Amino acid sequence: MLELQGIAVSPGVAIGKALVFDREGYSLARCLIAREETEREWLRLVEAVEKANRKLEESREQTTATWGQHLGGIFSAQQQLLLDPHVRFETEHLIRDKQYSAEYAVSEVFAKYAAAFRRASSSFLADRASDVRDVERVLLEALSGKPAPTLRELPHEAIVVSHDLTPGETAAFDPSKVLGICTEAGGPGGHTAIVARGMEIPAVVGVGNFLHNIRSGDEVIVDGHLGRIIVSPDDATRERYLLRRKARESIATKLQELRDLPAITSDGVRIELMANVEFPHETEACLARGADGVGLYRTEFLYLGHDSEPTEEEHYQAYLQVVRDMKDRPVVIRTLDLGADKMGMVRPAEPENNPFLGLRSIRLSLRNPALFRVQVRAILRAACAGDCRIMFPMVTTLDELRSARFLLRSVSEDLWAEGNYTPCAVQVGMMVEVPAAVLMLDRFIDEIDFVSIGTNDLTQYTLAVDRSNDSVADLYQACDPAVLRLIQRTHQIVSAHGKSTSVCGEMSNNPAHALLLVGMGIRTLSLAPAAIPVIKKAIRSVTLGQCEAMAWRALRLSTAREVEAFLMNQLAGLVPEIVLQA
Amino acid sequence: MHRTVTVLNPEGLHMRPADKLVRAATAFQCQIELERAGQIADCRSMISLLTLGAMQGCELVLRAQGPDADAAIEAISHLFDSQFNEP
């Protein structure tokens, strides 16, 4: 039995057989080649296409001989996909101009078309995606000389174990087959985390090197609550986890009964529980769990795993769907928060030494106004369909906020001048994630309508800890008294001006932390849809006085460890039903 | 040169018909396109034809430009009319 600690990024417990995707085998590394090798790489691909074509030709002849021309025609059609001039043109471009390896170019181009077909409304096209994948597999096999199974077609249910996963790989997951995810690399805001949460698959990332200790077929437990991975568990451990999983399931069933009840303390204080979402389809989970709205709509998925920048229409449709699905409930759209660990396609010219302190988030948007305008236009257009609000991430200085607001105003005027658009009042908020913003909040507050505290980044920037860095990850504690003081100060300033503060970081997902936040005066929490029932249960089990007493004591403690221990203790006393014995 | 053609095949312009269409189109020198509601597909490209998502009953505008455009239009409309000789 081997126990490893990583970062819990998607809750739940998964027990199953490992499927290891290593660099050589399953996974296609984002592999670039030297400029002088591009010609050879292209010729290598041309050869592989010929080889793959011969293979398909053989299949066609065999199938035709056995089953007739009708079925053999499938392979003939696949040959056309393989030899398609558009596919050829695009792969050539990726290899020659972008220096992609042949494998990587092939997988990107085919993945793009397969995704386009899957997105199409007709089932006829969606089925074509599997033909595209077949052809891709044959071609990759021809390139490598060995079979290359992919994550898209897992032979059986499995826990996917890998060094890291590309957006293309995670986006293609079949949630009915992938029981859990565990990666050596990755952080809480990475795309693996985002996709896993969106699909509600238990996941632990940032475990560090361990692939040499595990083989496909080994039994693995992924504990997405505690961020723990157990390889080849002994009987006692497996039993313990099976019991815990069962206990959680029965709690979840009971909690589901609270769906239509409000999150209200036993003495009648209403707490708004909003949902954090990444993908438009998650509105279903939000409504099923009784969310009061969407408190954080991350928009990065539009940029990840695509070759080109999303068009205004793509943005608009993605936003409109959520605004419509949520009916009259508020939807807070956060503008592009790319950069650092979530690199999309707009990159700084030079690799950054310190990406978390670099050109990311609102900085990246303000530096690319053309791109930023496209997103803002789409948000303003979607806002006409309901209560849609806009929120700027990682605002550090007042100048940034003013530049963003200036752009917002000019976009609104443009839309109005073009006709077909009636400006509507859109609330504008900022995320408080940088200590500088807390310190200067009294100057920001008159220029915004609401504030949302992103505790993940606030913790990281306050404590100077990169939590995707194994060596210091243990220093990352959202309950560190320094972070709590910043949250308290933020709430005091915002409420003194009659405006509202919400908390949308991972703190909101943790029942003990959520009660602490309520005790500190926060009345709006935004959290993963999956966490809403348990937080609602916690809130309905306590009085505001109990939360306030809890906060009063917690704010007088001196270390994160003391705060955490105190809170766990309090939670066990106040809401024993949701506390599981580890 | 252009002409309107209709997809008669019950399963739409799926893999096999598209395959036959590409093979037919590559035999001509001219540029041949199909348009469906503003979306244009290159008849030499399987992927681009499939992306049209043309179902049975769908009307498409067939266009050809080049030396043998007339013959190409004739041959390809014939394919549509004969349901691509599909069983």
Contacts between the chains, C-beta under 8 A, distances in Angstrom:
chain1	res1	chain2	res2	distance
A	70	B	16	7.8
A	70	B	87	6.0
A	73	B	15	7.4
A	73	B	16	4.3
A	73	B	19	6.6
A	74	B	15	6.3
A	74	B	16	7.3
A	76	B	16	7.5
A	76	B	19	5.3
A	77	B	15	3.8
A	77	B	16	5.7
A	77	B	18	6.6
A	77	B	19	3.9
A	77	B	46	6.9
A	78	B	15	7.8
A	79	B	19	7.9
A	80	B	18	7.2
A	80	B	19	5.0
A	80	B	22	5.1
A	80	B	23	7.8
A	80	B	46	3.9
A	81	B	46	5.1
A	81	B	47	6.4
A	84	B	45	5.2
A	84	B	46	5.0
A	84	B	47	4.8
A	84	B	48	7.8
A	85	B	42	7.3
A	85	B	44	5.6
A	85	B	45	5.4
A	86	B	42	7.1
A	86	B	45	4.6
A	86	B	47	5.4
A	86	B	48	5.7
A	87	B	47	6.1
A	113	B	47	5.6
A	113	B	51	7.9
A	116	B	51	6.7
A	117	B	50	7.1
A	117	B	51	7.6
A	120	B	51	7.9
A	120	B	53	5.5
A	121	B	53	7.7
A	122	B	12	7.9
A	122	B	53	4.9
A	122	B	55	6.5
A	124	B	11	7.1
A	124	B	12	5.4
A	124	B	14	6.3
A	124	B	53	6.5
A	124	B	55	6.5
A	125	B	50	6.7
A	125	B	51	7.6
A	125	B	53	4.7
A	128	B	14	7.7
A	128	B	15	7.0
A	128	B	50	5.3
A	131	B	15	6.3
A	132	B	47	7.8
